């Protein structure tokens, strides 16, 4: 298992400074944001990381989240954006692009008794994942569906909801990301949810229940790491959180040490 940090959380005045801080503190990957690098700016991302001592692990997000919108034009725009990121991920050797397929409630109208919005959304998402999965596979990367908590998304909330789409799509380049903050809200047992999701888990996000850095709240990260070890997870776990305290660099470094200790303790179980 490898620790990664989102670029915006790393201390430093320049991107090169941030990359060097990551290398100096044993960070093994840097997750970049689709809001920091729009599709038309991906060449800049390549230049920014051309000589980085720490590689890009993943791209988080998409400029728009209209994948399940009833407007075909909006859907196509989100798909085309995602395809650009997936190709970029393949070019730089990143694990994949992280995509929550929708925020908020359903946009598709209720067509009962033909089908309710959730059924329609799932059927549509399976087809869209197959299309994006083909692009991801061609690029040698992954489309990573992200379940969120109930206050942010209605469709994919638990790990099982993401797994359902992956199993129905049955595409080798479509998987899920497991976010410890969201799981702490939605799952009755984070370790059990990870074990049940198994092979579909290909990336993780780290944040405590405070949505600050791990070690500031009450998530049992030793148990969580044991769940990941039990499914043979070896991928990146990226910090996606606020950083507490007046000295963010000290807080982040302390949390990285905390996570390394949790991993070591989990391995000893």
N, C-alpha and C positions, 0 to 999 in steps of 0.2 A: 504494500500500500504506500502511496506517495502523496505527500502534502503539497498542495498548490494554494495560491492566494490570488484573488482578483487584483488586477493591475491597480485599480483605484484605491486599494487598501494599503499598498506598499509605500513605505516612507521614501522620500526622495524628491528633489526639485525637478528632476528630469526623468524621462522614461529610462534612460541609461542608468541613472542613480537608483531607480526603483529595481531594475533588473539586478544590479550589483548587490543591493541590500538583500534581495531574495537569495542570491547565490551565497552570500556571506552567512546567511542564517539557515542554510540547509533546505530552502524551499526548492521543490523539484519541478514545479510547473507554474505557469502564470496564465490565469484565465482572463481573456479580454472580453469586452462588452460590445454588443452590436450598437449600443448608443455611443460608444467611444469611437467605433470604426464603422461607418455606414458602408453599404455595398460599394459605393463609388470611391471609398477611401481605403480599400483593402490593400492596394499596392503600397500605401503608406505604412500599413501594419507590417507588411513584409519587410520594408526598409527598417522600421523601428526595431524589429526582432532579428534582423539578419545576423548581427554579431552578439546577440544576447547569450549570456552564460546559462540562462534558464529558458527552456522552450515554452511555446504556447501549448497549454494543455487542452483548452476548449474555448469555444465562443459561446457566450451566454446571451440568449435572447434573439430578438428579431426586430427590425424597425417598426413593423406592424404585426398585429395578432388578429388578422381577419381570416384565418384559415377556415373558420366555420361560419362565416358571414353569408347571408342569403344572396348577396351581390356577387355574381361571378367575377366581375372585374376586381373587386377587393380581394377575393380569394386568390386570384391569379397573381396579384401584386405581392401578396405575402409569400406565396409559393416561389415566385421568381427571386425574391430577396433571400429566402432560405437556401435555394439552390446555389446562389452566389457564395453564401457562407460555407456550404458543404464542400464546394469545390476548393475554396480557400483552405478549409481544414485539411483536405487531402494534400494540398500543395505544401503546407507547412508541417505536416505530420501530426496534427492535433487529433484528439480522440473523436471529437465531433461537435455539433451544434446543439445547444440546449434550447428546447422549444416548449413552453407552455402553450397548448393549442388555442386557448381562449382565456380571457379574463372576464370576471363578472358572470352574469346569467346568460341563458340561451338567447341567441339572436334569431334562430330559425323558428318560424311560427309553429304552433301546435296543430298538427294535421290529423289528430285523432278523429275517427277511429282507424285511419290509415296507419299513422305512426305518431307517437309523441315526440317532442323536441329532442329528448335524450337519445332515443333510438335513432332518429335521423342524424344527430351529431356523430354518434359512434359509427354508423354506417359510412358517413362521409369521411370521417377521420381515417378509417381503415383504408379507404381508397387513396386519400391524399398521402398517407404514410407509405403506401406502395410506390407511388410516383416519386416521392422524395427519397425513399429507400433506394430506388434504382440509381439516382444521382449520387447518393452517399456511397453506395457499393462501387460505382464506377470510379469515384474519387479515393476509395480506400479509407473511408471514415464512417461515422455513425450519425444518425438522427436520434437525439436523446429526448424523449418525451418527459416532461417534468410535471408530476402531480404536485398541486399546491393545496394549501389549507382552504377550508370552506369560506373564509372571508375574502378570498382572492379568486377562487374558481369553483364552479359548480360541478364540472364534468369529471376531471381526474383529480381526486383528492387523496385516496389511499394508493399504496403501491399496487394493490390488486387491480385497481382500475386501469393503471398503466399497463400492467401485465396482460389484462384482457385484450387491449388494443394490439399489443405486440403479438399475442398468440393468434388473434384473428388475422392479422396482417401476415404473420409468418414470414417476415422478411429478415434475412440475417444482418441487415444494416440498420435495423430499427430496434432500439432498446430504451431503457429508462434511466433516469437519474434519481437517486434517493437523497432527499434533503432532510437533514435531521431536525431542523426547526419545524418544517411542515409535518413531518411524521410525529413529532412530539404532541401536536395538536390532534391529528387524525387517527393515529394508530393506538390500539390498546397496548401493544408491545412492539417497540421499534425493532428489537433483535428478531422477534418472531416474524415480523413483516418482511425483514430483509431475507431471512431464511426461506420464506415462502416465495419471494420474488426470484431468488436464486440467480440463474444465469442471465436474467434480463437486466440486472443491475450492472451498469458499466461506468458509472461516475457518481460522485457524491458531492453534496454541498454541506458545509459545516457552519453551524451557528448554534448557540445555546438557546434555551427557551426564552431568554431575554432578548433575543436577536442580536446580541453582542457576541464577542468572540467566545469559543469554547472555553469552559472553566469559570464562566461568570454566572452560571445558573445551575439548574438541577438535572440536566440531562445526564444519564448514566452512559458516558462515552466508553467506558471499559466494556460494558455489556454490548453496546453498539458495535464496537470494533470486533468483539468476539463473534457477533452475528455475521459480520463481513468476512471474517476469517473462515467461518464455517461454510460459506458458499464459495470459497476460493477467490475472493475479490482481490485483485492486485493493482487496481487502477488508481486514478487521482481522486483526492478528496480536497475540494477547493473551498477556501474561506469565502463565504458570501454573508457578510454580517457587518454590524457596526463595530467599532473598536472603542473600548471604554478608556476612561482616564485622561489626564492632561497630556501625558506623553504616550502617544499612540504607538511609537516604535517599541517602547518598553513593554506595553501591554500585548502587542502582537507577538513579540519574541517570547514572552512568558507563556502565552497560549500555545505557541508552536511546541515549546518544551512540554507543556501539559499534554498535548495530543500525542507526542512521542512516548510519553510515559504511559498513557492509556493504551496505546498499541502494544507496548512491551508487556504491560500487565495482562492484556487480553491473550497475548501469545503464551503466557505462563499458565493460563487456566486449563 
